[in-house]
Amino acid sequence: MLKLLMVTLTVVLWFSYPLYAQENIFSGFGNVSNEEIALKQCSFDPEAEAVILIHEAISDYNDNSHLITKHHIRIKILTENGIDAANIKIPYWAKDEFELIYNVKGFTINANGTGRIDKEKLDKSAIYFQKISENRGTVSLAFAAVKVGSIIDYTYESDMKHYGGLDEWVFQHEYPVIMSKYLLNILPNTEFAYRVNKRVDIPVIIKPGNEDGRIYFEMNNIPGLSEEPFMDARRDYLQKVIFQLSGFNGRGFNKQEYMQSWNAVIRELDTDTYFGNQVDKRIPGAGELIRQTDNLGEEKKIKMIYDHVRKNFSWNHVYSKYAIDGVKSAWNKKSGSSGELNLLLVNLLKDAGLDVYPVLVSERFHGKVNTDYPFIDQFNTVFACVISGNKKYYLDAT
């Protein structure tokens, strides 16, 4: 049986509404309505410079259990300042070709004043792929003939190597959104938990299939949300759905639950190849540093090792909870992500005989943690916590 759990507060709810047919979720790419052409102002966000008429997507799997997601986005330009909304950048995970972006298509649609509609196709030469870091890349789209009143309509597909890439679905963006809808097809023999983060005055439509492993989300008339002065974390206020793998039910195997409580999260991370296993790795070349701390008191040991990592290793400005390339690689390259450097720090402190633990952290810009839900994507990095006497030192090697 294919299942998807909905977590709301502390209750697990099941629904039995009919599910939209997958083939009907997209709303006619390239075919705009007279109402969309005539629209000059967003009724529920009248100061908006542009409006997202629709953002819809379908996630499914292929024969290799890849996560395949098809997106369709349509944007209306309302003012001169809104023309920037046509500068489209699609982010993707570039490391080890984990994610591929393909089938990028688009139109600029304008009314020409004679009652006719002009469509200018997005040229292939106006699609630019750029790797911006070891882990991330962007696809930039340069639409032609954009002006006030233009409609930008585009689609693309994403191919991720596995469902570990399943991200939250965000209904709300900088510009208001008239309709946002998402259809998720769950990989067979897996279960995903989800929770909805939303304002009480904006309803959300949720339509799970009974046993077909699909679930549909929709939200309408969502005001834009931009960065505001003194805002703590914008992502705390976004209307969105957050997913997390919660169980396996493979053929011939007993059902296995996965990260359905904080204790389960700890157990999983403790044996994770890129997390807990990194703490006990033997690091060739680190012995001399550890020997230099042999005759020091605990606080001097902590300071010496912490200062060594901070002074001799550089952060690549990638936030991570994990050491994807491993702490040995970070030691050899003298650089790494926040996860690699801080798990390396935990490793060295532990090797020096100190009482140290990795601590999951959500920094201010990333948002608050709701402890009612054991969702690890609420955290963006990891620190080292060293206990010495009656003190705890929280250390960040970046």
Secondary structure by P-SEA (a helix, b strand, c coil): ccbbbbbcccbbbbbbccccccccccccccccccccccccccccccccccccccccccccccccccbbbbbbbbbbbcccccccccbbbbbbbccccccccccccccccccccccbbbbbccccccbbbbbccccbbbbbbbbccccccbbbbbcbbbbcccccccccccccccccccbbbbbbbccccbbbbbbbbccccbbbbbbbcccccbbbbbbcbbbbbccccccccccccccbbbbbbccccccccccccccccaaaaaaaaaaccccccccccccccaaaaaaaaccccaaaaaaaaaaaaaacccccccccccccccaaaaaaaccccaaaaaaaaaaaaaaaccbbbbbbbbccccccccccccccccccbbbbbbbcccbbbbbbcc
